[in-house]
């Protein structure tokens, strides 16, 4: 699934299907100056699992962008070294 979502200055949501290169297959007849300077481009497999994962990602992004800094929970990092990183001069 390749889609671009933009908003027209009058408030209409514009949805365009994109090819693999990111070009609209059937472009909306709206010049770029009539669009708000914000867009979301979605790239996901066009399957039920892909759509589900995409919705999870969008929910997480929305939560991240709308939660005030003081209410965000600190992410606890796993103390184990990442594969391929050096620890004490030796490859882990």
N, C-alpha and C positions, 0 to 999 in steps of 0.2 A: 504494500500500500504506500503510494507516494502521493501526498496531498499537501497543498499550501493553503493556509487559512489567513486571510487578511480582512480588514474592516474598511468599508467604504466610509467616507466622511459623513454620509447621512445615517450611518449606523448599521447598514446592511452587512451581513457576514458574506464574504466571498470565498467560495471553495473551488479549488482547481485541482484536477487530477494531473500528476506530473509523470513524465517518462523517467527512465533510469538516470538520465543526465540532468534532471531537475527542470526541464522545460515543460510548460503547460501543454497538455494534449489538446484541450479545447479552451483557450484563454478567455477569461471574462473580458467583455468589451469595456473595461474601465481603465483609463490611463493612470499611471503610477502617481501622478500628482493629486488624484482624487481618492487615493488610498491613505489610510493612516500609516505612519512610519513604523508599524509593528507587524510582524508576520510570524507564523508558526509553520514550520515545514516538518511533516511527519514521514518517517521512513520506517516501515515495519512490514514483516511478512503479512500477506493478505490471507491470514488464517484466523480461526477462532482464538488460538493461543497467542498469536501475534497481536490481535486486537486487545486481548485481555492484558497482556504485558504492557501494551501501549497505554491503556487506561490506568494501570498501576503507576506507570511512570508519570503521567500527567497529574494524577492525584498527589504523588509525592512532590512534584514540582510546585503545585498549587499550595500545598501545605508549607513547603519551604519558603515560598515567596510571601505568604500571608501571615505567618507566625512571627510575632514580635521577637526581637533578639533576646529579650529577658526571659522569654518563655521557652526558647529552644533548648532541648536536652543535648548535653554534650555526648558526642559519639565516642564510645569506648573502643580503643584500638586493641586488637589482638597483639599480645606482646611477642609473639613468635616472629622471627625474621621472614621477610618475603622470599620466595624462591629466587635464587640467582643473586641475592645480595650478599655482600661480604660482611662477616662479623668476626672481629678479632683477627683479620688478615686471612681467614680461610673461607672458602666458598661454602655456603650452607646448602 
